[in-house]
Amino acid sequence: MSTLCVGCGQCSTACPMDLPVMELFRTAAARTQARFDYIPGRNPDEPLPLSVFEDQEFTDLAAD
């Protein structure tokens, strides 16, 4: 959802636990886009950031 949310708010309205779902999606989207230097709509041929995996992508997070 981090690249598909349009910010309509229906998920927050429908949430039976009254969670701010839209805000959570927006936060996740912003962090995903920043981490992968991804701007939605910039290039329709550009793959979505979470659909492409590179072996050495998160070496800075892996423990030795």
Biopython code that builds the backbone (N, CA, C, O; Angstrom):
import numpy as np
from Bio.PDB.StructureBuilder import StructureBuilder

atoms = [
    (1, "MET", "N", (0.812, -1.208, 0.000)),
    (1, "MET", "CA", (0.000, 0.000, 0.000)),
    (1, "MET", "C", (0.850, 1.266, 0.000)),
    (1, "MET", "O", (0.350, 2.353, -0.288)),
    (2, "SER", "N", (2.122, 1.127, 0.319)),
    (2, "SER", "CA", (2.927, 2.344, 0.463)),
    (2, "SER", "C", (3.086, 3.134, -0.826)),
    (2, "SER", "O", (3.447, 4.310, -0.784)),
    (3, "THR", "N", (2.824, 2.513, -1.969)),
    (3, "THR", "CA", (2.918, 3.264, -3.216)),
    (3, "THR", "C", (1.571, 3.381, -3.913)),
    (3, "THR", "O", (1.489, 3.955, -4.999)),
    (4, "LEU", "N", (0.510, 2.847, -3.306)),
    (4, "LEU", "CA", (-0.796, 2.848, -3.944)),
    (4, "LEU", "C", (-1.827, 3.740, -3.259)),
    (4, "LEU", "O", (-2.855, 4.046, -3.864)),
    (5, "CYS", "N", (-1.597, 4.156, -2.052)),
    (5, "CYS", "CA", (-2.560, 4.972, -1.305)),
    (5, "CYS", "C", (-2.770, 6.315, -1.989)),
    (5, "CYS", "O", (-1.809, 6.998, -2.346)),
    (6, "VAL", "N", (-4.033, 6.687, -2.169)),
    (6, "VAL", "CA", (-4.346, 7.977, -2.784)),
    (6, "VAL", "C", (-4.819, 8.992, -1.754)),
    (6, "VAL", "O", (-5.135, 10.130, -2.100)),
    (7, "GLY", "N", (-4.868, 8.587, -0.499)),
    (7, "GLY", "CA", (-5.211, 9.515, 0.568)),
    (7, "GLY", "C", (-6.688, 9.846, 0.682)),
    (7, "GLY", "O", (-7.043, 10.933, 1.137)),
    (8, "CYS", "N", (-7.553, 8.931, 0.280)),
    (8, "CYS", "CA", (-8.996, 9.215, 0.331)),
    (8, "CYS", "C", (-9.558, 9.136, 1.748)),
    (8, "CYS", "O", (-10.576, 9.762, 2.042)),
    (9, "GLY", "N", (-8.907, 8.373, 2.630)),
    (9, "GLY", "CA", (-9.344, 8.268, 4.011)),
    (9, "GLY", "C", (-10.374, 7.188, 4.287)),
    (9, "GLY", "O", (-10.782, 7.014, 5.435)),
    (10, "GLN", "N", (-10.804, 6.463, 3.272)),
    (10, "GLN", "CA", (-11.819, 5.434, 3.475)),
    (10, "GLN", "C", (-11.347, 4.325, 4.407)),
    (10, "GLN", "O", (-12.150, 3.769, 5.157)),
    (11, "CYS", "N", (-10.059, 3.995, 4.371)),
    (11, "CYS", "CA", (-9.539, 2.944, 5.251)),
    (11, "CYS", "C", (-9.647, 3.369, 6.717)),
    (11, "CYS", "O", (-9.993, 2.554, 7.573)),
    (12, "SER", "N", (-9.358, 4.621, 7.006)),
    (12, "SER", "CA", (-9.470, 5.123, 8.374)),
    (12, "SER", "C", (-10.923, 5.152, 8.822)),
    (12, "SER", "O", (-11.231, 4.836, 9.971)),
    (13, "THR", "N", (-11.811, 5.529, 7.918)),
    (13, "THR", "CA", (-13.232, 5.571, 8.231)),
    (13, "THR", "C", (-13.777, 4.173, 8.505)),
    (13, "THR", "O", (-14.613, 3.991, 9.390)),
    (14, "ALA", "N", (-13.303, 3.191, 7.748)),
    (14, "ALA", "CA", (-13.814, 1.824, 7.864)),
    (14, "ALA", "C", (-13.164, 1.024, 8.988)),
    (14, "ALA", "O", (-13.684, -0.029, 9.358)),
    (15, "CYS", "N", (-12.072, 1.477, 9.531)),
    (15, "CYS", "CA", (-11.341, 0.705, 10.539)),
    (15, "CYS", "C", (-12.183, 0.541, 11.812)),
    (15, "CYS", "O", (-12.559, 1.529, 12.443)),
    (16, "PRO", "N", (-12.477, -0.722, 12.187)),
    (16, "PRO", "CA", (-13.296, -0.949, 13.385)),
    (16, "PRO", "C", (-12.572, -0.595, 14.691)),
    (16, "PRO", "O", (-13.213, -0.455, 15.733)),
    (17, "MET", "N", (-11.257, -0.450, 14.642)),
    (17, "MET", "CA", (-10.479, -0.107, 15.834)),
    (17, "MET", "C", (-10.184, 1.391, 15.909)),
    (17, "MET", "O", (-9.471, 1.849, 16.802)),
    (18, "ASP", "N", (-10.741, 2.146, 14.962)),
    (18, "ASP", "CA", (-10.562, 3.599, 14.913)),
    (18, "ASP", "C", (-9.086, 4.013, 14.837)),
    (18, "ASP", "O", (-8.661, 4.994, 15.447)),
    (19, "LEU", "N", (-8.319, 3.226, 14.062)),
    (19, "LEU", "CA", (-6.901, 3.538, 13.855)),
    (19, "LEU", "C", (-6.759, 4.540, 12.712)),
    (19, "LEU", "O", (-7.565, 4.526, 11.782)),
    (20, "PRO", "N", (-5.761, 5.396, 12.763)),
    (20, "PRO", "CA", (-5.527, 6.349, 11.673)),
    (20, "PRO", "C", (-4.783, 5.664, 10.513)),
    (20, "PRO", "O", (-3.628, 5.986, 10.236)),
    (21, "VAL", "N", (-5.446, 4.733, 9.852)),
    (21, "VAL", "CA", (-4.813, 3.892, 8.844)),
    (21, "VAL", "C", (-4.200, 4.726, 7.715)),
    (21, "VAL", "O", (-3.070, 4.467, 7.301)),
    (22, "MET", "N", (-4.932, 5.719, 7.219)),
    (22, "MET", "CA", (-4.414, 6.534, 6.125)),
    (22, "MET", "C", (-3.094, 7.209, 6.516)),
    (22, "MET", "O", (-2.163, 7.273, 5.713)),
    (23, "GLU", "N", (-3.021, 7.702, 7.735)),
    (23, "GLU", "CA", (-1.797, 8.358, 8.189)),
    (23, "GLU", "C", (-0.644, 7.363, 8.277)),
    (23, "GLU", "O", (0.502, 7.704, 7.985)),
    (24, "LEU", "N", (-0.954, 6.126, 8.684)),
    (24, "LEU", "CA", (0.080, 5.089, 8.733)),
    (24, "LEU", "C", (0.589, 4.773, 7.329)),
    (24, "LEU", "O", (1.793, 4.634, 7.117)),
    (25, "PHE", "N", (-0.335, 4.659, 6.370)),
    (25, "PHE", "CA", (0.060, 4.408, 4.984)),
    (25, "PHE", "C", (0.898, 5.570, 4.446)),
    (25, "PHE", "O", (1.884, 5.348, 3.744)),
    (26, "ARG", "N", (0.518, 6.788, 4.766)),
    (26, "ARG", "CA", (1.283, 7.948, 4.286)),
    (26, "ARG", "C", (2.691, 7.966, 4.869)),
    (26, "ARG", "O", (3.651, 8.294, 4.172)),
    (27, "THR", "N", (2.811, 7.616, 6.143)),
    (27, "THR", "CA", (4.134, 7.567, 6.775)),
    (27, "THR", "C", (4.990, 6.485, 6.131)),
    (27, "THR", "O", (6.157, 6.716, 5.815)),
    (28, "ALA", "N", (4.407, 5.302, 5.937)),
    (28, "ALA", "CA", (5.144, 4.213, 5.298)),
    (28, "ALA", "C", (5.534, 4.591, 3.877)),
    (28, "ALA", "O", (6.645, 4.286, 3.444)),
    (29, "ALA", "N", (4.646, 5.247, 3.148)),
    (29, "ALA", "CA", (4.939, 5.664, 1.775)),
    (29, "ALA", "C", (6.089, 6.663, 1.749)),
    (29, "ALA", "O", (7.000, 6.541, 0.930)),
    (30, "ALA", "N", (6.051, 7.632, 2.623)),
    (30, "ALA", "CA", (7.112, 8.652, 2.649)),
    (30, "ALA", "C", (8.468, 8.017, 2.946)),
    (30, "ALA", "O", (9.470, 8.364, 2.321)),
    (31, "ARG", "N", (8.496, 7.092, 3.896)),
    (31, "ARG", "CA", (9.764, 6.445, 4.254)),
    (31, "ARG", "C", (10.259, 5.526, 3.132)),
    (31, "ARG", "O", (11.455, 5.475, 2.845)),
    (32, "THR", "N", (9.339, 4.807, 2.506)),
    (32, "THR", "CA", (9.711, 3.934, 1.384)),
    (32, "THR", "C", (10.257, 4.763, 0.232)),
    (32, "THR", "O", (11.296, 4.435, -0.341)),
    (33, "GLN", "N", (9.558, 5.828, -0.101)),
    (33, "GLN", "CA", (9.985, 6.672, -1.212)),
    (33, "GLN", "C", (11.328, 7.324, -0.935)),
    (33, "GLN", "O", (12.152, 7.442, -1.842)),
    (34, "ALA", "N", (11.563, 7.745, 0.290)),
    (34, "ALA", "CA", (12.854, 8.349, 0.643)),
    (34, "ALA", "C", (13.973, 7.312, 0.587)),
    (34, "ALA", "O", (15.056, 7.591, 0.074)),
    (35, "ARG", "N", (13.711, 6.119, 1.113)),
    (35, "ARG", "CA", (14.751, 5.072, 1.160)),
    (35, "ARG", "C", (15.183, 4.628, -0.229)),
    (35, "ARG", "O", (16.361, 4.357, -0.462)),
    (36, "PHE", "N", (14.221, 4.553, -1.159)),
    (36, "PHE", "CA", (14.512, 4.066, -2.500)),
    (36, "PHE", "C", (14.644, 5.185, -3.532)),
    (36, "PHE", "O", (14.754, 4.915, -4.728)),
    (37, "ASP", "N", (14.635, 6.437, -3.077)),
    (37, "ASP", "CA", (14.699, 7.590, -3.983)),
    (37, "ASP", "C", (13.659, 7.431, -5.098)),
    (37, "ASP", "O", (13.972, 7.543, -6.283)),
    (38, "TYR", "N", (12.427, 7.169, -4.689)),
    (38, "TYR", "CA", (11.342, 6.886, -5.625)),
    (38, "TYR", "C", (10.306, 7.999, -5.566)),
    (38, "TYR", "O", (9.862, 8.393, -4.487)),
    (39, "ILE", "N", (9.929, 8.498, -6.725)),
    (39, "ILE", "CA", (8.871, 9.495, -6.822)),
    (39, "ILE", "C", (7.760, 8.913, -7.685)),
    (39, "ILE", "O", (7.968, 8.684, -8.877)),
    (40, "PRO", "N", (6.569, 8.665, -7.103)),
    (40, "PRO", "CA", (5.480, 8.081, -7.882)),
    (40, "PRO", "C", (5.144, 8.941, -9.096)),
    (40, "PRO", "O", (5.043, 10.164, -8.996)),
    (41, "GLY", "N", (4.974, 8.289, -10.237)),
    (41, "GLY", "CA", (4.588, 8.989, -11.457)),
    (41, "GLY", "C", (5.729, 9.613, -12.226)),
    (41, "GLY", "O", (5.518, 10.123, -13.326)),
    (42, "ARG", "N", (6.932, 9.586, -11.680)),
    (42, "ARG", "CA", (8.075, 10.200, -12.356)),
    (42, "ARG", "C", (8.343, 9.513, -13.691)),
    (42, "ARG", "O", (8.573, 10.176, -14.702)),
    (43, "ASN", "N", (8.313, 8.186, -13.689)),
    (43, "ASN", "CA", (8.558, 7.415, -14.899)),
    (43, "ASN", "C", (7.704, 6.146, -14.824)),
    (43, "ASN", "O", (7.961, 5.277, -13.991)),
    (44, "PRO", "N", (6.694, 6.036, -15.688)),
    (44, "PRO", "CA", (5.816, 4.863, -15.614)),
    (44, "PRO", "C", (6.528, 3.534, -15.851)),
    (44, "PRO", "O", (6.008, 2.485, -15.469)),
    (45, "ASP", "N", (7.698, 3.559, -16.470)),
    (45, "ASP", "CA", (8.458, 2.335, -16.713)),
    (45, "ASP", "C", (9.346, 1.938, -15.535)),
    (45, "ASP", "O", (9.888, 0.834, -15.510)),
    (46, "GLU", "N", (9.494, 2.828, -14.569)),
    (46, "GLU", "CA", (10.319, 2.553, -13.393)),
    (46, "GLU", "C", (9.607, 1.533, -12.501)),
    (46, "GLU", "O", (8.432, 1.716, -12.185)),
    (47, "PRO", "N", (10.297, 0.460, -12.086)),
    (47, "PRO", "CA", (9.648, -0.544, -11.240)),
    (47, "PRO", "C", (9.325, 0.023, -9.857)),
    (47, "PRO", "O", (10.017, 0.916, -9.367)),
    (48, "LEU", "N", (8.282, -0.497, -9.240)),
    (48, "LEU", "CA", (7.938, -0.088, -7.881)),
    (48, "LEU", "C", (9.057, -0.509, -6.936)),
    (48, "LEU", "O", (9.625, -1.588, -7.110)),
    (49, "PRO", "N", (9.391, 0.310, -5.943)),
    (49, "PRO", "CA", (10.552, 0.042, -5.104)),
    (49, "PRO", "C", (10.500, -1.282, -4.358)),
    (49, "PRO", "O", (11.545, -1.901, -4.156)),
    (50, "LEU", "N", (9.350, -1.731, -3.951)),
    (50, "LEU", "CA", (9.279, -2.978, -3.194)),
    (50, "LEU", "C", (9.118, -4.200, -4.081)),
    (50, "LEU", "O", (8.998, -5.317, -3.578)),
    (51, "SER", "N", (9.114, -4.003, -5.396)),
    (51, "SER", "CA", (8.980, -5.145, -6.310)),
    (51, "SER", "C", (10.331, -5.595, -6.857)),
    (51, "SER", "O", (10.411, -6.597, -7.568)),
    (52, "VAL", "N", (11.372, -4.872, -6.533)),
    (52, "VAL", "CA", (12.715, -5.184, -7.028)),
    (52, "VAL", "C", (13.608, -5.478, -5.827)),
    (52, "VAL", "O", (13.709, -4.670, -4.904)),
    (53, "PHE", "N", (14.255, -6.644, -5.848)),
    (53, "PHE", "CA", (15.135, -7.023, -4.754)),
    (53, "PHE", "C", (16.555, -7.150, -5.274)),
    (53, "PHE", "O", (16.797, -7.766, -6.312)),
    (54, "GLU", "N", (17.482, -6.567, -4.550)),
    (54, "GLU", "CA", (18.897, -6.677, -4.883)),
    (54, "GLU", "C", (19.608, -7.313, -3.693)),
    (54, "GLU", "O", (19.380, -6.918, -2.550)),
    (55, "ASP", "N", (20.456, -8.281, -3.953)),
    (55, "ASP", "CA", (21.117, -9.026, -2.876)),
    (55, "ASP", "C", (21.821, -8.140, -1.854)),
    (55, "ASP", "O", (21.755, -8.412, -0.655)),
    (56, "GLN", "N", (22.477, -7.108, -2.299)),
    (56, "GLN", "CA", (23.268, -6.271, -1.400)),
    (56, "GLN", "C", (22.542, -4.999, -0.965)),
    (56, "GLN", "O", (23.170, -4.052, -0.492)),
    (57, "GLU", "N", (21.240, -4.982, -1.124)),
    (57, "GLU", "CA", (20.473, -3.758, -0.898)),
    (57, "GLU", "C", (20.547, -3.258, 0.556)),
    (57, "GLU", "O", (20.665, -2.056, 0.793)),
    (58, "PHE", "N", (20.479, -4.159, 1.503)),
    (58, "PHE", "CA", (20.432, -3.741, 2.896)),
    (58, "PHE", "C", (21.625, -4.247, 3.697)),
    (58, "PHE", "O", (21.469, -4.655, 4.848)),
    (59, "THR", "N", (22.806, -4.226, 3.106)),
    (59, "THR", "CA", (23.986, -4.697, 3.814)),
    (59, "THR", "C", (24.267, -3.843, 5.049)),
    (59, "THR", "O", (24.838, -4.327, 6.026)),
    (60, "ASP", "N", (23.869, -2.588, 5.002)),
    (60, "ASP", "CA", (24.092, -1.724, 6.147)),
    (60, "ASP", "C", (23.219, -2.124, 7.344)),
    (60, "ASP", "O", (23.488, -1.696, 8.466)),
    (61, "LEU", "N", (22.186, -2.931, 7.123)),
    (61, "LEU", "CA", (21.307, -3.373, 8.198)),
    (61, "LEU", "C", (21.596, -4.800, 8.665)),
    (61, "LEU", "O", (21.147, -5.216, 9.733)),
    (62, "ALA", "N", (22.343, -5.538, 7.858)),
    (62, "ALA", "CA", (22.613, -6.938, 8.172)),
    (62, "ALA", "C", (23.710, -7.046, 9.231)),
    (62, "ALA", "O", (24.697, -6.311, 9.224)),
    (63, "ALA", "N", (23.492, -7.992, 10.137)),
    (63, "ALA", "CA", (24.496, -8.226, 11.174)),
    (63, "ALA", "C", (25.540, -9.195, 10.658)),
    (63, "ALA", "O", (25.218, -10.132, 9.926)),
    (64, "ASP", "N", (26.786, -8.975, 11.035)),
    (64, "ASP", "CA", (27.867, -9.873, 10.613)),
    (64, "ASP", "C", (27.861, -11.142, 11.410)),
    (64, "ASP", "O", (28.702, -12.013, 11.190)),
]
sb = StructureBuilder()
sb.init_structure("model")
sb.init_model(0)
sb.init_chain("A")
sb.init_seg("    ")
for serial, (resi, resn, name, xyz) in enumerate(atoms, 1):
    if name == "N":
        sb.init_residue(resn, " ", resi, " ")
    sb.init_atom(name, np.array(xyz, "f"), 0.0, 1.0, " ", f" {name:<3s}", serial, name[0])
structure = sb.get_structure()
